Amino acid sequence: MPKTGPSEKTRREVFERDNGECQFWHREPVEATEISHMVHQGPGGLPPEHELNQPGNLAASCSECHRRFPPNGRWRWREFEPIGFGVDHVGRRMVIESPSGKVVPKYDLWFYNRWTWVETQARFQELRDAVRIERDAALKSADLLRWIKEHGLPAAVNEHTGYLPLAAELGLSSAETKRRIRVAAAIDGMSVGNVDIRVLDRIRSKTTEELEEIAGWFAELPPAEAWERFRNRFPDEEGGSNYTALELPGDARMARFKAKTTDDAAEELRRRGIEPDLLMRASTVIQRSGKVVEVSEGGEDG
């Protein structure tokens, strides 16, 4: 009996073009095991050289998607143009209709999703590189700010006489400027890798050996996992958020301290005998004149 269906050469060409992945109802890559026809061969099939057995009428598919098309199913594959590349799918087209006549959305077809998937991977690598560059630049700026502060000559580059006005001209707040200078002094000469400068500020009181160890965690692990390792390694380390309390009547008093929760902060205030008119966690007001404004607990930096 004469051979029917796509030739082995054509099958290999289609699988290679489609990256060995089913082109149909998937949002993630699924291995292809079949070849599906847009226009079916009909009973008995057609010889390999027939136009219906050429790549322009064929796509790689898994067995489940393959069964949806005639003669096994009622879905209709109406249009197909596999050539072209890019997130905007210029030049590429696949139209499939459901049994009710509705066109299958592009986001349900791997034929379209694959290119978005590939582009997402490429852009994520760009994002990873951008974060690394940003962190390296923050450490570099920290070192430069520290040098300018120690030598006390900002007027050499403009009319400012202090390093804080100079930093403000660069778009840095005084708090951020001081943070960077603290970090630069703490890690002087150390290699800390790709670590957020806010994390380095939190751990800067550690010894050089400990700093290098901790920095390695934050360079390699997700922040939450790194902080968990930090707490396990240093169980006595004071944690929590920064709180500021203001007591205004009479002799105004201000207190700054750390606490893990709002309840812990309230206990600390009772211990100090302070009844605050204003209580802040970081820069968020959580209590004003004895009334709670916001009580949700914040997370770790990093």
C-alpha positions in Angstrom: 0.0 0.0 0.0 1.4 3.5 -0.9 2.6 5.6 2.0 0.3 8.4 3.0 0.7 11.4 5.3 3.6 13.8 5.8 7.1 12.4 4.9 9.6 11.9 7.7 11.6 14.9 6.3 8.5 17.1 6.5 7.7 15.9 10.0 11.2 16.7 11.2 10.9 20.2 9.6 7.6 20.9 11.3 8.8 19.7 14.7 12.0 21.8 14.3 10.0 24.9 13.3 7.6 24.5 16.2 10.4 23.8 18.7 9.1 20.3 19.4 6.1 21.9 21.3 2.4 21.6 20.9 1.1 24.8 19.2 -2.5 24.6 20.5 -4.3 24.9 23.9 -1.4 25.7 26.2 0.0 28.6 28.1 3.3 26.8 29.0 5.4 24.5 26.7 4.1 21.0 26.3 6.0 18.4 24.3 4.5 17.6 20.9 4.0 14.0 19.9 1.8 14.3 16.8 1.4 16.3 13.6 -2.0 17.9 13.1 -3.5 19.0 9.7 -5.3 22.3 9.3 -7.2 20.9 6.3 -7.6 17.2 6.9 -6.4 14.6 4.4 -9.7 12.8 4.4 -10.4 9.0 4.5 -7.4 6.9 3.5 -5.0 9.8 3.6 -3.0 11.5 0.8 0.6 10.9 -0.5 3.5 12.7 1.2 4.0 15.1 -1.8 0.4 16.4 -1.7 0.0 20.0 -0.7 -2.0 19.1 2.4 1.0 17.2 3.7 3.3 20.2 3.5 4.5 22.3 6.4 2.1 25.2 5.6 -0.8 22.9 6.5 0.8 21.2 9.5 1.6 22.0 13.1 3.1 20.0 16.0 0.6 19.0 18.7 0.2 16.8 21.7 -2.2 13.8 21.5 -4.9 15.6 23.5 -5.0 18.6 21.2 -4.7 16.4 18.1 -7.9 14.6 19.1 -9.9 17.9 18.9 -9.6 18.1 15.1 -11.5 16.1 12.5 -12.1 13.3 12.1 -11.9 12.9 15.9 -13.4 16.3 17.0 -15.6 19.2 16.0 -13.1 22.1 16.3 -12.2 23.9 13.1 -8.8 25.1 12.3 -9.5 27.9 9.7 -6.3 29.8 9.0 -2.6 29.3 9.5 0.6 31.2 8.7 3.5 30.0 10.7 6.2 32.4 9.4 7.2 35.4 11.4 8.5 36.2 14.9 8.0 38.7 17.7 5.7 39.5 20.5 3.4 41.4 18.1 3.1 38.2 16.0 3.7 40.2 12.7 3.2 37.7 9.9 2.0 34.9 12.1 -1.6 33.8 12.2 -3.6 30.9 13.5 -7.4 30.9 13.7 -9.3 28.1 15.4 -13.1 28.0 15.9 -14.9 26.1 18.7 -17.8 23.9 18.0 -20.1 26.9 18.7 -18.2 29.0 16.1 -16.3 31.2 18.5 -12.7 32.0 17.7 -10.2 30.7 20.3 -8.4 33.7 21.9 -4.7 34.1 21.1 -3.7 33.8 24.8 -5.1 30.3 24.8 -2.8 29.1 22.0 0.8 28.3 22.5 1.4 29.3 18.8 1.1 32.9 20.1 2.2 32.4 23.8 5.5 30.8 22.9 6.9 34.1 21.5 5.7 36.1 24.6 7.3 33.3 26.7 10.6 33.7 24.9 10.5 37.5 25.1 9.6 37.4 28.8 12.7 35.2 29.5 14.9 37.6 27.6 13.4 40.7 29.3 13.7 39.1 32.7 17.5 38.6 32.1 17.7 42.3 31.2 15.8 43.1 34.4 18.2 40.9 36.5 21.1 42.7 34.9 19.5 46.1 35.5 19.0 45.3 39.2 22.7 44.2 39.5 23.9 47.4 37.8 21.6 49.5 40.1 23.0 47.8 43.2 26.6 48.1 42.0 26.0 51.8 41.2 24.5 52.4 44.7 27.6 51.0 46.3 29.9 53.0 44.0 28.0 56.2 44.9 28.2 55.3 48.6 32.0 55.1 48.3 32.2 58.4 46.5 29.9 60.2 49.0 32.0 58.9 51.8 35.2 60.2 50.2 33.7 63.6 49.6 32.4 63.8 53.2 35.7 62.8 54.7 37.7 65.3 52.6 35.2 68.0 53.1 35.6 69.8 49.7 32.2 69.7 47.9 32.8 73.3 46.9 35.4 72.0 44.5 32.5 70.9 42.2 29.9 73.6 42.9 29.0 76.4 45.4 27.8 74.1 48.1 29.7 73.9 51.3 28.4 70.7 52.7 28.0 67.1 51.4 24.3 67.0 52.2 23.3 69.9 49.9 25.6 68.4 47.3 23.8 65.0 47.6 20.4 66.8 47.4 21.5 68.2 44.1 22.1 64.7 43.0 18.5 63.7 43.9 19.4 61.9 47.2 17.7 62.6 50.5 19.8 63.3 53.6 18.6 59.9 55.1 19.7 58.0 51.9 23.0 59.9 51.8 23.8 59.1 55.4 22.8 55.5 54.8 25.2 55.1 51.9 28.0 56.7 53.8 27.4 54.3 56.8 27.4 51.3 54.5 30.6 52.5 52.6 32.4 52.8 56.0 31.2 49.3 57.2 32.1 47.4 54.0 35.4 49.3 53.3 37.5 47.0 51.1 35.0 44.1 51.2 33.4 42.3 48.3 29.7 42.0 49.1 28.4 41.0 45.7 24.9 41.8 44.4 23.2 42.9 47.6 20.7 45.8 48.2 22.3 48.7 50.1 19.3 48.7 52.5 20.2 45.2 53.5 23.8 46.1 54.0 22.7 49.0 56.3 20.7 46.5 58.4 23.7 44.2 58.9 26.6 46.6 58.9 27.3 46.1 62.7 28.5 42.6 62.1 32.2 41.5 61.9 33.9 41.4 58.5 33.6 37.6 58.3 29.9 37.7 59.3 29.2 40.5 56.8 30.7 38.5 54.0 28.7 35.4 55.0 25.4 37.3 55.3 26.0 39.2 52.1 26.4 35.8 50.3 22.9 34.8 51.5 21.3 37.9 50.2 23.1 37.6 46.9 22.0 34.1 46.3 18.6 33.6 48.1 15.2 35.2 47.9 14.9 38.0 50.6 12.5 36.2 52.8 14.7 33.1 52.9 17.8 35.1 53.5 16.2 37.0 56.4 15.1 33.6 57.9 18.6 32.3 57.7 19.8 35.6 59.3 17.4 35.2 62.2 18.4 31.6 62.7 22.1 32.4 62.6 21.7 35.4 64.9 18.8 34.6 67.2 19.5 37.4 69.6 19.6 40.1 66.8 17.1 42.8 67.5 14.5 42.8 64.7 11.3 44.5 63.8 10.4 48.0 62.4 11.6 51.4 63.4 9.0 53.3 65.6 8.9 57.0 66.5 6.7 58.3 69.4 6.0 62.0 70.1 4.5 63.2 73.4 3.6 66.9 73.0 1.8 68.4 76.0 4.1 69.9 78.6 7.8 69.0 78.0 7.7 67.5 74.5 9.4 64.1 74.4 10.4 61.9 71.5 11.4 58.2 71.6 12.8 56.1 68.8 13.0 52.3 69.1 12.6 49.0 67.3 9.6 46.6 67.8 8.5 43.5 65.9 4.7 44.3 66.2 2.5 47.2 67.1 1.6 45.4 70.4 5.3 45.2 71.2 5.6 48.9 70.4 2.7 49.7 72.8 4.4 47.6 75.6 7.7 49.5 75.1 5.9 52.8 75.4 4.2 51.7 78.6 7.6 50.6 80.0 9.0 54.1 79.2 5.9 55.8 80.6 5.1 57.6 77.3 1.6 58.3 76.1 2.2 59.4 72.5 0.2 62.0 70.7 1.8 60.6 67.5 3.2 57.1 66.8 4.8 56.2 63.5 6.2 53.0 62.1 8.9 54.0 59.7 7.2 56.9 57.8 3.6 55.6 58.4 1.4 57.2 61.0 -0.3 54.4 63.0 -1.7 56.4 65.9 -2.6 60.0 66.3 -3.9 61.6 69.6 -4.7 58.1 71.0 -6.6 56.9 68.0 -5.4 54.0 65.9 -4.9 55.0 62.3 -3.3 51.9 60.8 -2.2 48.7 62.5 -1.1 46.3 59.7 2.4 45.0 60.3 5.1 45.8 57.8 7.6 43.4 56.3 11.4 43.2 55.9 13.4 45.4 53.7 15.2 43.7 50.8 
